[in-house]
Amino acid sequence: MPAPLEPRYTLKDVADRAGVAISTASLVFSGKRPVAEPTRERVLKAAADLD
């Protein structure tokens, strides 16, 4: 029996977990525009939590 696949998380999953819009999470990762530091930290923590 093959090993179960690990879940693949999307930008929406990260945004939902961080409590921000998908567009805000996208800006954090793209760096195209500034994002408030507390928001940036929440998004990065959410991504890390989801692994």
N, C-alpha and C positions, 0 to 999 in steps of 0.2 A: 504494500500500500504506500503510495507516495506521501511525502511529508506535506502537511497542510501549508498553503501559501500564506505568507505574512500579509497583513492588510496593507494596501497602498493608500496613502492619505493624499488628499487633494488640497489645493490652496483654500478651497471652501472649508474644509475640515479645520485647517489651521486658523482661518479667520473666525469661524464659529467658536472655536475653543478660546481664542484671544478676545472675543467680543468686539470685533471690528468688522468693517466691510471688506469684501474680497479685494476691492480696489486698494484699500489701505494696506492690506497684507502684501499685495503685489508690489506696491511702492517700496515697502521695506526691503523686499528681496531684489528689486531692480535697481534701487538707489537713484531713480530718475528725478525724484523730488524729495525734499526733506520731510521727515516724519518726526513728530515729537518723541523725544527720547523715552519717556515712559511707555508710549504706545509701541515703539520699536522693540523695547525690551519684552513687552507682553507677547508680541507676535513671535519673536525669536524663542521665548520660553515655551510657547504653545507648540511650536515646531519641534523643539527638543523633546518635549513631553510625549509627542506622538511618535518620535524617533524617526 
